[in-house]
Amino acid sequence: VLDNHPSHHSKYFVEFAENRDVDTLYLPPNCSYLNPIETVWAHLKFEWARLLYEKQGDIEMEDAEAELISIIEEKLKPKVKNIPHIIFDAML
C-alpha cells in the first residue's frame, strides 16, 4: 500500500515491483488519513512545536536530539498503537 509520492510511480520503482511480482495498491489522492505514518508525523510535529514553544527556541542540538527521542518513546508510541513499533525504531 503506497501513497502517491512521485518516487512510488518512478520507472525504477515500478520495474522493481514488477520484477518481484509485488502487487501495488495506491491510496487515493488527498487521503493522508489512510496512511498510518501520517498520524505519526502529525503527532511528532505537534509535540516538537510544543517543545519549541516551551523552550522559546533556546535549545542546544544535543538536547534537541534527546528531546526528540523522548517524544518518540514516551508520547508517540503509547498514543499511536496501530503503528508497528518498527517504524518508531527506524526513526531513532
Secondary structure as the mmCIF struct_conf table of DSSP 4:
data_model
#
loop_
_struct_conf.conf_type_id
_struct_conf.id
_struct_conf.beg_label_comp_id
_struct_conf.beg_label_asym_id
_struct_conf.beg_label_seq_id
_struct_conf.end_label_comp_id
_struct_conf.end_label_asym_id
_struct_conf.end_label_seq_id
STRN STRN1 LEU A 2 LEU A 2
HELX_RH_3T_P HELX_RH_3T_P1 PRO A 6 HIS A 9
BEND BEND1 SER A 10 SER A 10
HELX_RH_AL_P HELX_RH_AL_P1 LYS A 11 ASN A 19
TURN_TY1_P TURN_TY1_P1 ARG A 20 ASP A 21
STRN STRN2 TYR A 26 TYR A 26
HELX_LH_PP_P HELX_LH_PP_P1 LEU A 27 PRO A 28
TURN_TY1_P TURN_TY1_P2 PRO A 29 ASN A 30
HELX_RH_3T_P HELX_RH_3T_P2 SER A 32 LEU A 34
BEND BEND2 ASN A 35 ASN A 35
HELX_RH_AL_P HELX_RH_AL_P2 PRO A 36 LYS A 55
TURN_TY1_P TURN_TY1_P3 GLN A 56 GLY A 57
HELX_RH_AL_P HELX_RH_AL_P3 MET A 61 SER A 70
HELX_RH_PI_P HELX_RH_PI_P1 ILE A 71 LEU A 76
HELX_RH_AL_P HELX_RH_AL_P4 LYS A 77 LYS A 79
TURN_TY1_P TURN_TY1_P4 LYS A 81 ASN A 82
BEND BEND3 ILE A 83 ILE A 83
HELX_RH_AL_P HELX_RH_AL_P5 HIS A 85 MET A 91
#
